[in-house]
Amino acid sequence: MNSPVVVLGARGMLGTDLMACFARQEIAARGYDLPDFSIVDKNQVEQAIDGAGVVINCAAYTNVEKAESEQALAFQVNGEAVGVLGRIAGSKGIPVLHISTDFVFDGTLDRPYVETDAVNPVSAYGASKYEGEKALIASGCRCCIVRVQWTYGKNGVNFIKKMLDAARAGKPLKVVDDQVGAPTATEEVSQIVCSLIHLPAFPEGVYHLAAGGYVSRFEMAKFLFTTLGMTVDLSPCKTSDFPSAAKRPLNSRFNCSKMEALLGAKMRPWQDALRDYLTII
Ligand SMILES: NC(=O)c1ccc[n+]([C@@H]2O[C@H](COP(=O)([O-])OP(=O)(O)OC[C@H]3O[C@@H](n4cnc5c(N)ncnc54)[C@H](OP(=O)(O)O)[C@@H]3O)[C@@H](O)[C@H]2O)c1
C-alpha cells in the first residue's frame, strides 16, 4: 500500500498499539484523536482521511457506565459519526476498518457468538456501537467491521490493571464468575489488523476477533495472581452482586472461525499473550 493508513482514536488503548505496530513495520500512518481531532466534526474527518489508503476507526465513546447518562454523546460518537465517516470515505473510494464490540449482543446465548447471530444490545454503549455498525454498512463504503471483546493493553485502564492495583493495595477481592470471555491483547489485535489491511483483497464484512479459549473473570484473576506469585484474598461473586448503571453481556465468547479462515491461522490461547503482558506492566 503506497498511501498512508489513517488511524482515528490513535491515542486510545488500541490506537496507541496500532500506531506502534505500524511504526515497527515501517508502514506510513497518520493518527488523530481528541482533543485536536473529533470524529463528530465532518470537516475534520474530511481533512484527516484525505489521501488515505485505508482508515482504521478506533475512536469511540467507551465509558460503558457513563454512556447510560450521556446517551446523546455516545450515539453521536459511536453511531452517527461512523455513518458520516463511511459516506466521506466511500466518496473518496477509501476502505474503512471499524472496531466494534461484543456489547452488541445480550450475552444470553449458550455458545460462542458467530457474526450472523442476532444482535440485541442491553446497554446504551452497546446500542450506540450497533448504530455505528449499521450506519457504516448503510453508507455504502467498503467496510470491514472487526468486533473485539475483553481487550487489554499497556495504555489505558483495563480489568487486569484494576485487579493488580487492588491486589497490590492489599484489598480482599470479589470477582464475578458468571462473565465469560477471552482476554485479548491490543498488541495482538494490532498485529492482526495490520495483516488484514495487507491482504490482497480488503476483507469486507463483519468479523469476530478474540484470543483463543475462554475463561471467567474470576478464573482470569486467579491466573494473574498465580502467574505473578501473589497471595491475594480472592473470592467469586455474581454480576448481580454489583449494582451498576449499565447491563453487561455475561457471555462475551466469540467464535473466531471466520477470522481464522481469513488469516489462515488459529488464534493464540489467551494465556500466552497475558503471560507476556504481565512481564511488561
Ligand atoms: N476495551 C475493551 O475491552 C473493548 C472491548 C470491545 C470493543 N472495544 C472497542 O475497541 C475500540 C478501541 O477502544 P479502546 O479500548 O482503545 O478505548 P479507548 O482507550 O477509550 O480509545 C478510544 C479513543 O477514542 C477517543 N475518542 C473519544 N471520543 C472521540 C471523538 N469524538 N473523536 C475522536 N476520538 C475520540 C478517546 O479519547 P478520550 O480518551 O480522550 O476520550 C480514545 O483515545 C472501540 O471501538 C471500542 O468500542 C473495546
The ligand as a Gaussian input file, in Angstrom:
#p B3LYP/6-31G(d) Opt

LIG

0 1
 N      -11.610000      -2.023000      25.856000
 C      -12.388000      -3.056000      25.604000
 O      -12.489000      -4.020000      26.390000
 C      -13.168000      -3.112000      24.324000
 C      -13.994000      -4.209000      24.124000
 C      -14.693000      -4.291000      22.940000
 C      -14.567000      -3.303000      21.983000
 N      -13.781000      -2.213000      22.196000
 C      -13.702000      -1.217000      21.116000
 O      -12.342000      -1.036000      20.778000
 C      -12.170000       0.265000      20.181000
 C      -10.970000       0.957000      20.796000
 O      -11.270000       1.223000      22.167000
 P      -10.150000       1.275000      23.301000
 O      -10.307000       0.079000      24.125000
 O       -8.838000       1.615000      22.684000
 O      -10.744000       2.500000      24.144000
 P      -10.163000       3.941000      24.426000
 O       -8.819000       3.821000      25.041000
 O      -11.228000       4.675000      25.153000
 O       -9.968000       4.543000      22.958000
 C      -10.933000       5.299000      22.292000
 C      -10.252000       6.557000      21.794000
 O      -11.236000       7.336000      21.078000
 C      -11.122000       8.671000      21.537000
 N      -12.340000       9.424000      21.307000
 C      -13.452000       9.544000      22.086000
 N      -14.324000      10.407000      21.535000
 C      -13.759000      10.839000      20.378000
 C      -14.143000      11.760000      19.391000
 N      -15.295000      12.432000      19.455000
 N      -13.321000      11.963000      18.330000
 C      -12.135000      11.322000      18.248000
 N      -11.694000      10.454000      19.158000
 C      -12.496000      10.215000      20.216000
 C      -10.785000       8.539000      23.009000
 O      -10.288000       9.763000      23.524000
 P      -10.519000      10.094000      25.098000
 O       -9.786000       9.010000      25.851000
 O       -9.925000      11.461000      25.247000
 O      -11.995000      10.028000      25.332000
 C       -9.739000       7.441000      22.957000
 O       -8.459000       7.946000      22.659000
 C      -13.515000       0.986000      20.386000
 O      -14.246000       0.910000      19.190000
 C      -14.219000       0.172000      21.450000
 O      -15.619000       0.280000      21.326000
 C      -13.077000      -2.104000      23.347000

